[in-house]
Every structure is written in structure tokens, then in C-alpha cells.
Amino acid sequence: MNKTAQIKKNHQFIKFRKLVIVSILIGFLSAFLGISLKKITEYYEEIFFHEVSVNPIFYIIFPVFGLSVIYFLRQYLFKKKENKGIKEVFESTQTTKNLPSYKIPSHFINGLLTVVFGGSTGIEVSTVVATATIGSVAHEKENVFRQYKTELICAGVAAGVTALFSSPIAGILFAFEVISRKVTRAFIISNIIAVSIAFGLLSILKEEPLFAVSIVTWHLKAIPYFILLGILAGMNSVYLTRCVLFFKSQFGKIGTHYYKIIIGSAVLSISLFIFPQLYGEGYHAIKGIFGNTAEIPLTITLALTFIGILILKPIVTSITLASGGDGGVFAPSLFIGAFLGLLLASVLNSFFHVNVIPVNFMIIGMAAVLSASIHAPFTAIFLVCGLTNDYTLFLPILVVCLISKYTAKMLYPYTVYSYAPSLTK
């Protein structure tokens, strides 16, 4: 009996040791992929956006060129497979189907091309699927990992999200709230190790927060307005979700793919020409207004600009994805939330003279729309706090994220990840 128990104990130790080693490897590879994609995208997006600012003709050339290259890569390099985004990850965790290794370069390259050529989305979902694939491939390498498929996929995802947003807690929470929805001992071990490696790599590389923002304080008198922001964020997130589902459905009826590219490019080009803020991830626009919130007086023209951006962004994001672009609703949700928060704060200050702090509304709005879009409030809280490296607004963000999520769920119970046509029949 003692010998049997010892053998069992040794076997468990070997399994544990192998799980630790593979988690370290997944964490490093996923973080390296995430950081590389972020850096390369930022570098080329800045160059290309400068080009379109100088020569507006590129508003026409870039979108059609980018979508065409992605189409030909999918046709001739990546096995003629359409990318389904995070739904591919769900399929893999819920069935015996594995994520094929070609999805690592596929999502890396296509996500990069979509954003740098003006596609109005972000690299977050591309990173999530590519890093999930790293975990999926790792689980196939040894029989001992077969039972840890979901945990290793989540470890890759958590490390990738950590690399993008400098928040290990957001990485683990996203893997739990969106992908796994259950916690096992192997989940805790593999995910903590993976995000620790990712965060360690960020520290070595001295990665700065995405948004350099000075948050001083917040006031109790702003709570009713925060609640209003939460309700508006929930409504905007439903509008974004319905737009994505509608345009994907409509474009799915177009038989010839190049017609999708032409239509998508035309809408994208016109929208970018009218509102350059919609180019790519849109983080350049958010950074621009973060530094000038106190200096921007609300005029009718500016209010109409903000409203136009809020109406058009979900449409342009949806058409980018429906016409073949690679990405998701992460960056668009943050973008919409920032502009929604600024618009509400500007209206309150200009017409009701309540003297709220615009920067606070922008940051809380970013978290609120993301929370409602993916139904993951705790991910949104830590992700946005990680983006700014500041937890001053933690309490109002928590309240508003919960309000926005449940507002969205009341209006429409699905996200772009959870919706399936069969669910509505």
C-alpha cells in the first residue's frame, strides 16, 4: 500500500512539475507574441496614419489594399479558412477540436494588417486567439496535458492579455469570465505562472502604461452621473453588438468575396475621411483628447462630431470585420467608452454646470462599455486600471461596470462571443 501511494505521489509530482514547465513556456511565448504584435502595430500604424494625414488619397488606397492582402493570404497561405475570432477558442475548449498551429501566424499577420491599413478595430482578439493556440498546441505535445486543455488555453490567453494591457489580474479574470468560467487547481497554477512570466517580461522591457493620465480624485456628487454613464454605456454596447451581428449576417449573403472587400473599403474610406479618429485602434485619438479635456469647450460642431463618431464607430468596426478584417470589440469598446464619457461630461459641464471631471468620465466610460460588450465587468475594471496604472477610480468603475453589464443584458442577452443563430430560434 505504501509503495502504491508513493508511486501515485511521484506521478502527481511529475505531472505538477511538467505543468509548471509548460506554463512558463506558454507564458513566455504568449507574452512575446503579444508584446511584439503591440509594438509592431503601434509603430506602423503611426507611420501609415501620418501618411493619410498628409495625403488623403491613402484613405482610399489603404483599406482596399489591406483587406485584399488579408483575403489572398487566407486563400493561398492559411488554408482558405475564415477566422471566427474568440468563438474558435470556445469551440476548442468545449469540444475535442483543437486550434491548428497556423492560427498563430494567421491572426498575428492579419490582425496587424487590418489595423495598420485603417481597419477600425484592434489587435486584442487576434492576440487572444493566437495565444490560445499556443496553449492548445502545448496541450497536444504530451499525454499528461490532455486533461488540461482548457487550463493551458486560458494560460496563453491570460498571458497575452497581460502583455497587451499590463494587468496580470485582468489577464486571469478574462480567461475565467470569458473563456473558462470555472476554476480548477490546474487553472490557478498555470494561469498565475503564465501571467507572472508575462508581467516579468513587461517589467524587464520597461513597458509604460498605454495612457499617461493624471487622476487626482473623484467626488460623491458625481455618483448619479456615473450611474447615467453606466446606463448609456450599456445601451451603446448593445448597439455595437447588434451592428456586428447585423453586418456579418448581411455580408455573409454576398457570394463573391471581392464584392465584400469593395463595399467594406468604400464605407471605411468615406468614414475615415470624415472622421480620421476612426483609423485603426483609435488609441491615437483617445491619447489626443486625454491631454486636452480641460481645454475643449463644447460647441455644437464638437458635440455633433462626438455623436457622429459614436454612431459611426460600431458600423465601421462591423464592416471592417464583415469584409474580412481580423479583430474584435475590445479596442472599439474602449474607444466608444472614452468618447461617450467625454461627451456626457462636456454636456453636464456646459449646460448643467455641475463641474464633473472629464478625464474620470472617459476612463469610467472605457471600462463600462467594455464590461457591457463582453459581459465581463471585473476584467474591464482591472484592464482599464492597468491601462492607466491608476486605481483611484476603482470604486466608481466597479459600480458603473456592473450597471452597464446588467443594462446591456436586459436589452439584449448576447455578446458577439455568445450569440448563435440557433439561440434565437
Secondary structure, DSSP 8 states (H G I E B T S, - for coil): -HHHHHHHHHHHHHHHHHHHHHHHHHHHHHHHHHHHHHHHHHHHHHHHHHHHHH-TTHHHHHHHHHHHHHHHHHHHTSTT----THHHHHHHHHSS----TTHHHHHHHHHHHHHHTT-SS-SHHHHHHHHHHHHHHHHHH-GGGGGGHHHHHHHHHHHHHHHHHS-HHHHHHHIIIIII-S--HHHHHHHHHHHHHHHHHHHHTT---SS--------GGGHHHHHHHHHHHHHHHHHHHHHHHHHHHHHHT-SSHHHHHHHHHHHHHHHHHH-GGGSTT-HHHHHHHHTTGGG----HHHHHHHHHHHHHHHHHHHHHHHTT----SHHHHHHHHHHHHHHHHHHHHHHS-----HHHHHHHHHHHHHHHHHT-HHHHHHHHHHHHT--TTHHHHHHHHHHHHHHHHHH-S--TTT--GGGG-
